[in-house]
């Protein structure tokens, strides 16, 4: 009986947590498809009222949002590709016990997690390399995340040494061993790293705010920040009157949020099955 009572209480608690977690997303969804005047009068709580897709028509007709959407896709795809390549190239040699100076190099890498040079020195480095106001200012400074590299290195260490020895006997070098043996066996942790990096790049706005000057290079998150936080909807007035835009301001904000998070929501179910496995297997050793 005590066990059943505990299970019932546990299920009720989990359902309550799910409710308070999902309701904000649900609320934004029903507001984004409700009439602006109904939202402004506070009549939308649990069900949409006077369903309309006008807010989505407004934001999708805005060329700045479509351009920033394409920029974000480019930053995410390019950034994830660079991240996975650089992280694997750093993690693999550090996972091999016979690498000379492995402990010292690992120490220097880990120190960067605790000691940051700061914003101004980073900007000076990016500026001195001529990367300011370019795509590379977004992609290069974030090429490797140390925590993710340690996770991947630990996963590589769990691969049996006999496989490396067999590859060496067959005449395979280190790069061939990495590409043909290690990476195919590391699909769970690679999928986990893909998700970590993709979400980070998709949600990132601060590097663009610091390094980019041209609006044509802005990612979607900068436009979303300007609309949601600053209430800047000047670009939308080209397709919607000022009075109508004022009524639909909340609808447009929530519709923009949904447009921004949609790709990650669609991507997550495909990599979720690898997520727990990759994170747990990569954290067995310290």
C-alpha angles and dihedrals in degrees: 000000000000090000092051092049090050092049092049092049091046093051092047091050092050091048090051091050091048090050096051090044098049100036095076090053091046092047092052089050096053092043091052091056097039128093113272095232091053090051093048090052090053095243097132116087113125106359132038117252125215092357114227136158094209093117091057091046089054097050095040090051090055109097093204092060093048091047092048089047090056090047091052092050089051094047092047096047094044094041095050091048091052092043095052094045096047094041092051092046090052098040098048100060091042089054092058112090094207094060110119113239092009095142094048093048091047089052092053091048093049092048089065088066091063104032118055122186092217137239099288097052090047091051091048091053093048090046094048090053090053094241099124114119093014137104091250091063087068098041108038104050091054097044094124133027108203096212091052090047091054090050091052093044091053090050091051089051090059092061107102115259089224089073091055091047092050091050091050092050089052089054100256118150126218095270093048091048090051095048101037102034115013101044096046088052091048099061094124095054092040090054089048092051089047090056094045094050095040093053091045093052094042093052096039118114107143098077089050090048090054104036105031125076102168118080089213088070097046117122122228093261092064091054090045090051092050092050101041102035105026097030091230106163099149092121091058094057089079090074101025133047119251094244093047090046091054090054092047097043095110092043091053093047094053093041089053090051091052093048089050097051098038098091093051091047090051093045099048099070091058095055099030092091089061095041102081094035094051095044094047097044090048093053100051093100128041 
